[in-house]
Amino acid sequence: MTTTVRSPQASPTRPCQRQRVFLAAMLLLAGLALVIFLSLTNGSVALTWPELVAAALRQGDTVNQTILWDLRLPRVLAALLVGAALGLAGALLQGMLRNGLASPFLLGISAGAGLMVVLVVGVGLLQIWVPLGAWLGAVVTTLLVYLLARTGTTLSVERLILGGVAFSSFFGAIQSLMLLMSPDGQIQAALNWLIGSLNGRGWTEVTLVGPGILVASIAGCLLARQVNLLSLGDDLATGLGTSLLRSRCLIGAVATLLAAGAVSIAGLVGFVGLIVPHGVRLLVGTDYRLVLPFSALGGALVLSGADLMARTGPVELPVGVVTAMLGAPVFIWLLHRRRTRGGV
């Protein structure tokens, strides 16, 4: 008597899964194309489709060319880069820590970046040094948290999270003290950065930070296998030959570079890295070979859409305010959903 083993490729769920992934990709790409078009054509000066095409070809009204090439296009690219970086960083951290409530700022990234921004603004350095200061502050803080969480050849997840909370509280207190002691003008400049905004972002930020975000995004997507193994649990991952310390350090380093790059461009924009991976998992499942690239795509869509909403009203709002107003209710719903299902 012989038994027939059904191969994974012949499973009836495979075609359904492929169709689901294809539909999700088409949905995200269509939404992204629509948001980009609306972002380029809408604003204080509206551009029609013929005017947009002419300006893109460096033809027609020079004012329209300036609006497109010097103002709107770099801002849209900055929104895409920041959103993709935050979405991918959130997915990496949630998979590494096996915690759906993890975010890119969990390891003290926001506190370190915010403190350095206040220092740079406080000493009166040029605006071009602010992105570099934010990036250095985020990276150094994360390194300190990792050193605190390392015990021998292992890396404690609990100490990693507690260390991030401790450094965030400490640096936040120093940051608040410096803001209270600074002149009004410096306070306003620092607050504009800490709230999170894409206003005034141009080609300098895109060309300076963009290549690093692209390289880190590719590296993050290549870590899908390690994230899949870590998400199974420490014992099973170790049994399959994975080094927990090396994998967590590598994943955390890439997530930190992504989040630090995003902070250096747009400041502290919350909820994107927290919410987007949850929506992606609802669309494509829990395989991080799909979750990671789709989180980058979804983050780009969410942040570019939030920036479009922020600047289409009578008064331009910081994009961080819009993401908080949209993300907080979703976060509350996720907590309620986890509670009703018996989750943590």
C-alpha positions as MATLAB code, in Angstrom:
seq = 'MTTTVRSPQASPTRPCQRQRVFLAAMLLLAGLALVIFLSLTNGSVALTWPELVAAALRQGDTVNQTILWDLRLPRVLAALLVGAALGLAGALLQGMLRNGLASPFLLGISAGAGLMVVLVVGVGLLQIWVPLGAWLGAVVTTLLVYLLARTGTTLSVERLILGGVAFSSFFGAIQSLMLLMSPDGQIQAALNWLIGSLNGRGWTEVTLVGPGILVASIAGCLLARQVNLLSLGDDLATGLGTSLLRSRCLIGAVATLLAAGAVSIAGLVGFVGLIVPHGVRLLVGTDYRLVLPFSALGGALVLSGADLMARTGPVELPVGVVTAMLGAPVFIWLLHRRRTRGGV';
ca = [
       0.000    0.000    0.000;
       1.403    3.375   -0.966;
       0.483    6.779    0.252;
       0.620    9.936   -1.774;
       2.231   12.937   -0.179;
       0.876   16.232   -1.448;
       3.664   18.675   -2.235;
       3.448   22.233   -0.923;
       3.191   23.501   -4.470;
       0.128   21.341   -5.043;
      -1.643   22.551   -1.927;
      -5.017   24.105   -2.733;
      -4.145   27.107   -0.560;
      -1.149   28.093   -2.683;
      -3.084   29.567   -5.647;
      -5.365   31.399   -3.217;
      -2.341   32.797   -1.368;
      -0.696   33.951   -4.588;
      -3.900   35.650   -5.679;
      -4.188   37.323   -2.275;
      -0.616   38.644   -2.478;
      -1.146   39.858   -6.046;
      -4.322   41.727   -5.100;
      -2.597   43.284   -2.075;
       0.310   44.441   -4.223;
      -2.020   45.949   -6.826;
      -4.035   47.691   -4.107;
      -0.961   49.244   -2.473;
       0.629   50.266   -5.783;
      -2.601   51.825   -7.057;
      -3.062   53.728   -3.809;
       0.535   54.893   -3.882;
       0.259   56.093   -7.493;
      -2.923   58.016   -6.657;
      -1.395   59.670   -3.580;
       1.746   60.673   -5.512;
      -0.362   62.199   -8.304;
      -2.518   64.141   -5.838;
       0.547   65.291   -3.888;
       2.182   66.671   -7.041;
      -0.927   68.419   -8.360;
      -2.531   69.778   -5.184;
      -1.359   72.598   -2.963;
      -1.502   76.350   -2.698;
      -1.060   76.366   -6.488;
      -3.009   73.589   -8.218;
      -1.526   71.990  -11.322;
      -3.588   70.352  -14.037;
      -2.403   67.176  -15.754;
      -1.064   69.030  -18.845;
       0.713   71.535  -16.599;
       2.221   68.701  -14.548;
       3.509   66.903  -17.640;
       4.934   70.126  -19.079;
       6.675   70.983  -15.807;
       8.065   67.446  -15.547;
       9.582   67.884  -19.019;
      11.050   71.271  -18.015;
       8.649   73.065  -20.335;
       5.932   75.678  -19.924;
       5.613   78.097  -17.021;
       8.846   78.405  -15.023;
       6.846   78.892  -11.818;
       5.218   75.490  -12.301;
       8.631   73.952  -12.932;
       9.942   75.445   -9.707;
       6.909   74.226   -7.765;
       7.272   70.683   -9.091;
      11.035   70.173   -9.091;
      12.124   72.275   -6.107;
       9.163   71.989   -3.728;
       6.739   69.115   -4.275;
       8.836   66.352   -5.834;
      11.581   66.285   -3.138;
       8.919   66.436   -0.435;
       7.040   63.484   -1.946;
      10.272   61.502   -2.243;
      11.127   62.345    1.371;
       7.695   61.101    2.489;
       8.141   57.855    0.548;
      11.606   57.260    2.012;
      10.594   58.037    5.587;
       7.403   55.973    5.414;
       9.153   52.957    3.879;
      11.940   53.137    6.461;
       9.531   53.332    9.420;
       7.258   50.572    8.113;
      10.147   48.193    7.456;
      11.861   49.004   10.762;
       8.627   48.309   12.644;
       8.173   44.945   10.930;
      11.779   43.946   11.695;
      11.467   44.829   15.386;
       8.070   43.189   15.814;
       9.385   39.977   14.287;
      12.652   40.046   16.225;
      11.022   40.755   19.600;
       7.889   38.657   18.882;
       5.854   41.607   20.105;
       3.167   43.154   17.929;
       3.305   46.362   19.967;
       6.992   47.031   19.227;
       7.864   50.126   17.225;
      11.025   51.662   15.728;
      11.346   53.983   18.719;
      11.247   51.141   21.253;
      15.037   51.010   21.644;
      15.386   54.671   22.592;
      15.879   55.863   19.018;
      13.460   58.766   19.401;
      14.952   59.935   22.694;
      18.522   59.874   21.417;
      17.637   61.630   18.187;
      15.504   64.234   19.964;
      18.226   65.025   22.478;
      20.811   65.554   19.742;
      18.426   67.795   17.796;
      17.917   69.985   20.869;
      21.698   70.113   21.376;
      22.358   71.071   17.748;
      19.665   73.752   17.772;
      20.716   74.973   21.192;
      24.328   75.633   20.235;
      23.202   77.472   17.112;
      24.630   75.182   14.427;
      23.385   75.368   10.853;
      20.203   73.526    9.862;
      22.201   71.094    7.725;
      23.731   69.601   10.877;
      20.334   68.708   12.358;
      19.810   65.486   10.287;
      23.338   64.308   11.058;
      22.902   65.040   14.757;
      19.582   63.164   14.863;
      21.114   60.174   13.093;
      24.133   60.038   15.406;
      21.970   60.371   18.514;
      19.696   57.524   17.433;
      22.566   55.180   16.575;
      24.597   55.887   19.734;
      21.557   55.418   21.990;
      20.700   52.086   20.390;
      24.304   50.891   20.807;
      24.140   51.764   24.515;
      20.880   49.850   24.878;
      22.359   46.814   23.149;
      25.432   46.873   25.406;
      23.166   47.017   28.442;
      21.051   44.099   27.198;
      23.971   41.822   26.336;
      24.886   39.154   28.884;
      27.813   37.080   27.715;
      26.939   35.545   24.384;
      23.202   36.186   24.649;
      20.971   39.212   24.201;
      18.067   39.523   26.613;
      14.861   40.780   24.981;
      13.489   41.911   28.342;
      16.609   43.923   29.160;
      16.593   45.324   25.635;
      13.092   46.719   26.105;
      13.705   47.923   29.669;
      16.980   49.553   28.628;
      15.193   51.403   25.829;
      12.548   52.652   28.259;
      15.192   53.761   30.772;
      17.277   55.674   28.236;
      14.142   57.228   26.743;
      13.055   58.534   30.140;
      16.512   59.833   31.017;
      17.165   61.549   27.695;
      13.615   62.888   27.614;
      14.153   64.577   30.973;
      17.398   66.202   29.783;
      15.682   67.278   26.571;
      12.805   68.912   28.472;
      15.225   70.712   30.790;
      17.186   72.104   27.837;
      14.003   73.279   26.126;
      12.920   75.116   29.270;
      16.283   76.904   29.447;
      16.467   77.810   25.733;
      15.308   81.071   24.105;
      11.875   81.077   22.474;
      13.213   80.933   18.926;
      15.332   77.867   19.604;
      12.430   76.169   21.371;
      10.204   76.644   18.323;
      12.844   75.296   15.959;
      13.389   72.212   18.112;
       9.666   71.574   18.610;
       9.040   71.688   14.861;
      11.525   68.851   14.503;
      10.342   66.835   17.511;
       6.694   66.919   16.419;
       7.610   65.512   13.006;
       7.260   67.493    9.797;
       8.173   67.346    6.112;
       7.720   71.063    5.572;
      10.766   72.560    3.886;
      12.419   69.210    3.164;
      14.275   69.373   -0.136;
      16.830   67.649   -2.290;
      19.545   68.063    0.362;
      17.832   65.699    2.801;
      16.792   63.266    0.058;
      20.236   62.960   -1.504;
      22.054   62.917    1.844;
      19.974   60.269    3.631;
      18.082   58.554    0.793;
      20.897   56.241   -0.432;
      21.495   54.971    3.103;
      17.792   54.218    3.580;
      17.659   52.346    0.265;
      20.697   50.199    1.152;
      19.327   49.478    4.639;
      15.912   48.596    3.147;
      17.470   46.028    0.824;
      19.471   44.588    3.719;
      16.324   44.436    5.866;
      14.357   42.518    3.248;
      17.247   40.036    2.939;
      16.899   39.279    6.668;
      13.450   37.728    6.217;
      14.662   34.187    6.955;
      16.261   35.195   10.265;
      13.153   37.121   11.297;
      10.952   34.131   10.447;
      13.130   31.888   12.628;
      13.209   34.316   15.562;
       9.444   34.725   15.407;
       9.108   30.983   16.078;
      10.720   31.274   19.516;
      14.240   31.117   20.928;
      14.347   27.351   21.491;
      13.152   26.437   18.028;
      15.358   29.057   16.363;
      18.417   27.757   18.225;
      17.527   24.183   17.308;
      17.453   25.180   13.645;
      21.001   26.517   13.883;
      20.347   30.242   14.347;
      22.615   32.385   16.510;
      20.231   34.476   18.579;
      22.826   37.107   19.456;
      24.088   37.576   15.911;
      20.606   37.608   14.386;
      19.194   40.089   16.886;
      22.190   42.391   16.622;
      22.003   42.341   12.825;
      18.237   42.889   12.657;
      18.356   45.559   15.348;
      21.202   47.359   13.592;
      19.324   47.499   10.283;
      16.109   48.620   12.009;
      18.051   51.329   13.847;
      19.647   52.624   10.649;
      16.232   52.751    8.986;
      14.552   54.542   11.876;
      17.494   56.900   12.365;
      17.442   57.820    8.683;
      13.709   58.505    8.892;
      14.167   60.651   11.997;
      16.999   62.597   10.395;
      14.678   63.644    7.553;
      11.252   64.128    9.130;
      11.794   64.220   12.868;
       9.816   62.063   15.279;
       6.875   60.652   13.323;
       4.970   58.105   15.374;
       2.598   55.185   14.788;
       3.682   54.383   11.200;
       6.122   51.664   12.232;
       3.640   50.371   14.798;
       0.470   50.157   12.715;
       1.636   49.346    9.174;
       3.030   45.830    9.892;
      -0.297   44.825   11.448;
      -2.200   45.875    8.342;
       0.302   44.089    6.107;
      -0.036   40.846    8.061;
      -3.794   41.033    7.581;
      -3.241   41.310    3.820;
      -0.436   38.828    3.093;
      -0.080   36.634    6.174;
       2.788   36.192    8.623;
       5.619   35.112    6.308;
       8.237   37.846    6.679;
       9.478   37.254    3.150;
       6.280   39.071    2.221;
       5.704   41.136    5.376;
       8.985   43.054    5.116;
       8.740   44.395    1.533;
       4.997   45.001    1.873;
       5.598   46.913    5.131;
       8.002   49.206    3.292;
       5.424   49.755    0.555;
       2.613   50.262    3.057;
       4.652   52.683    5.143;
       5.412   54.771    2.070;
       1.693   54.872    1.233;
       0.590   55.778    4.766;
       3.099   58.572    5.327;
       2.714   60.121    1.869;
      -1.052   60.055    2.362;
      -0.722   61.627    5.812;
       1.525   64.353    4.410;
      -1.028   65.033    1.668;
      -3.723   65.422    4.325;
      -1.434   67.626    6.437;
      -0.956   70.234    3.720;
      -4.357   70.284    2.008;
      -6.256   72.072    4.779;
      -6.473   75.814    5.423;
      -3.451   75.524    7.753;
      -0.556   73.124    7.158;
      -0.157   70.656   10.010;
       2.957   68.717   11.021;
       2.726   65.235    9.549;
       3.484   63.779   12.986;
       0.229   65.243   14.288;
      -1.737   63.639   11.446;
      -0.163   60.204   11.935;
      -0.870   60.407   15.676;
      -4.506   61.391   15.111;
      -4.979   58.551   12.609;
      -2.769   55.978   14.312;
      -3.937   56.316   17.917;
      -7.514   55.064   17.248;
      -6.122   52.157   15.208;
      -3.722   51.332   18.027;
      -6.569   51.362   20.559;
      -8.570   49.047   18.284;
      -5.606   46.656   18.038;
      -5.304   46.565   21.826;
      -9.019   45.854   22.151;
      -8.808   43.144   19.495;
      -5.892   41.462   21.275;
      -7.742   41.625   24.597;
     -10.930   40.071   23.210;
      -8.878   37.273   21.618;
      -7.008   36.606   24.824;
      -3.745   38.199   23.710;
      -1.364   40.258   25.754;
];
